[in-house]
Each structure stands twice: as structure tokens, then as C-alpha cells.
């Protein structure tokens, strides 16, 4: 069965520091992978997605993620954290049986001033 | 384009009652999916509708049901509410079904069951 694992339910970084949120997936077929962000009391907003082609994917708000098939990873990075990045981030893989999203448990990003 | 809208945003119900939540997708989108989000279980897929037909269903009891209208608007209904049904219910729309299309989410309906 397909699954998504996000390492660390909470990640704390200083403003201006590198942001690294980890996501590992399991899939028997080439995956479609997504990162979404959720701000308090709001729905989910797509940050970026990987379908095929270039393994380094750039998204909104300065985020990017790299698909590494050999490591079954799709980690999210941002070179310099901003206070407005504080939110919960979800990694998801598209299920190959019904195309629905299978979600990781989420990582809360905390930005220290 | 207007985004996905969900009504109501907040709802308080009593155990045993039933509730109907509404979702209006982005104009032109024909696929609507519903998710339940709770602190304990995270995000879980409820069902997907496309062209007024339920295409996929998650592992939820029959108390959870839904439908889609000809204008792609969707409703979900939960009957005989239980305390554990307290959650944020998210609706997402997509232009069509298929693996390549991202889903656009509404703000959610926060349901509290007392």
C-alpha cells in the first residue's frame, strides 16, 4: 500500500535560516507528489507538485522540492525562513488506484525571531 | 476566478443529529473530493464526485454520504452524529479526474459535535 511519512511533527528554525521538511513515500509506480501548506483556520494551499520530468520542482513563496527516486524522498526546502512561513506543511502522494491523495501526518513549522 | 467555497464555516451540532455541508467548486471544475481532518487521524479521504456520480469512496461508515449536482456543487451529509465526527471537513475541486490534476481546497467547515 502507498504511504507517506513526514519526519518530525514539529520543526523549529530561526528566521533567515534554511528550512528543510522531510517527506518519504512508498509507491509501486512512478509517483505524483505534492506539498501543501495550511495556515491556521484555513484550507490547504498547493505549494508545488512533481509529476514527471525535472526532479527539482520550484513552488510558490520560494519553496522547492527535489524528487529522489533512489531515496524515495521528496523533501521541501527554502533557503531563508520568514516569519510568514509559520504554518503546517503536508506531503501527499497520489494513490495509483483511485487518484486520491494519501497524506503525511503533517509538520508544523515554527519560526523563531 | 473565485476559489472553492464551503458553507457554513462553523457548525455546532448535538450527538444524534444530522448535518449537511455544502461545497461550490471553482468555476469549470467538475471533480469534487471531500476530506476529514482531525488531530488524531490527520487528513482522510471521504469520497469523490465527478459528473454527479460518486467515483471513489474512502473507509468511512455509511452515515457519511454525499451527492453532486449538475452544476458541480456538492453536498455531504452525516447522519446520527457522534462525538468523533468533530473535525474540519475540507472540500477540494479539480478540473477533472486523473492523477495529473492538483486539487484546490476550500477553507473547510469546522464541525463540533457536543
HADDOCK unambig.tbl for C-alpha pairs under 7 A between the chains (distance, minus, plus):
assign (segid A and resid 42 and name CA) (segid B and resid 107 and name CA) 4.83 0.50 0.50
assign (segid A and resid 42 and name CA) (segid B and resid 108 and name CA) 6.95 0.50 0.50
assign (segid A and resid 43 and name CA) (segid B and resid 90 and name CA) 6.95 0.50 0.50
assign (segid A and resid 43 and name CA) (segid B and resid 105 and name CA) 5.84 0.50 0.50
assign (segid A and resid 43 and name CA) (segid B and resid 106 and name CA) 5.44 0.50 0.50
assign (segid A and resid 43 and name CA) (segid B and resid 107 and name CA) 3.97 0.50 0.50
assign (segid A and resid 43 and name CA) (segid B and resid 108 and name CA) 5.78 0.50 0.50
assign (segid A and resid 44 and name CA) (segid B and resid 105 and name CA) 5.56 0.50 0.50
assign (segid A and resid 45 and name CA) (segid B and resid 105 and name CA) 6.71 0.50 0.50
assign (segid A and resid 51 and name CA) (segid B and resid 100 and name CA) 6.68 0.50 0.50
assign (segid A and resid 94 and name CA) (segid B and resid 99 and name CA) 6.47 0.50 0.50
assign (segid A and resid 98 and name CA) (segid B and resid 56 and name CA) 6.67 0.50 0.50
assign (segid A and resid 99 and name CA) (segid B and resid 98 and name CA) 6.08 0.50 0.50
assign (segid A and resid 99 and name CA) (segid B and resid 99 and name CA) 5.13 0.50 0.50
assign (segid A and resid 103 and name CA) (segid B and resid 43 and name CA) 6.33 0.50 0.50
assign (segid A and resid 105 and name CA) (segid B and resid 42 and name CA) 5.78 0.50 0.50
